[in-house]
Amino acid sequence: MGEWLRVYRNKGLDALCTLHYKGDPGKLTAGQVDQLKEKVSTGCFRNSEQIRQWLQDTFGVSYTPSGVKDLLRRIGVS
């Protein structure tokens, strides 16, 4: 955040647009996201805690409860 603020203060809004920040790629690969979407579409999960545990067991990736909810929102799954 500090770097963005420094660029804005020193060079203005146009300079921020040249940074081309793409965001955090996340913990899952595109293929893993597809697997998650497919699994969710089966209706086998009752809540986000079950999804969190499945992600840990299947991919060895840890998410917080709020992180799972953010992930689902980001990939368009509910």
N, C-alpha and C positions, 0 to 999 in steps of 0.2 A: 504494500500500500504506500509506503514512504516514497518509493521510486516514482510511482505514478504522480503523487502530489508534487514532487520535485520537478518532474517534467512539465506538469501543468503550470506551476508557478513560474518556471524559467522560460518556457517556450510556448505555452498556450495550448488550447484545445486541439488545434490541428496537429500538433506534435504527438499528442496522445494517440491519435488515429493512425499514426505511422508505426506504432509499436506492434500491431497485428497480433495482439494477445489472443490465443485460442482457448484459454481456460485449461483447467486440470483435465487430463485425459481420463482420469478415474482409475479405479483399481481393476476393472474388468476389461478384457479384450472385447472387440466387436462380436466375436464368436460366442463368448461367454454371455454377453448381453442377449444375443439371440436365443441361447439355451434357456436363460432366465425367463424371457418373454414366453417361450414355448411352454415351459413348466408352469408359469403362472396361469396361462390360458387353459390349463387342464382343470383348474379350480381346486387343486389339491391343498392349497394353503388357506388357513383360516385367519391368519394375522401376519403382521410384519415380522414378528419374532420367529415364526416358522421359516420365513424367507431368509432372515438373518442366519439362522442355524444351517439352512440348506446351502447358502453361499459359503459358509465356513467349511462345512463337510465336503462339499463338491469341489470348490475351487481353492480352499485354504485361504480365503480372503475374509478379513474381519471388518465388520461394519458396526457402528453404534446403532441403537434403535432409530434415532433421528436420521442417521446416515442412510439407512435402508429406505426410509420414507422419501428422502431427497432423491435417492437413486431411482426409485419407482416413478416419481414425478418427472424426473429428467428424461427417462426413457419412454414416457407416455403409457405407463402401466398403472392400473388401479385395482 
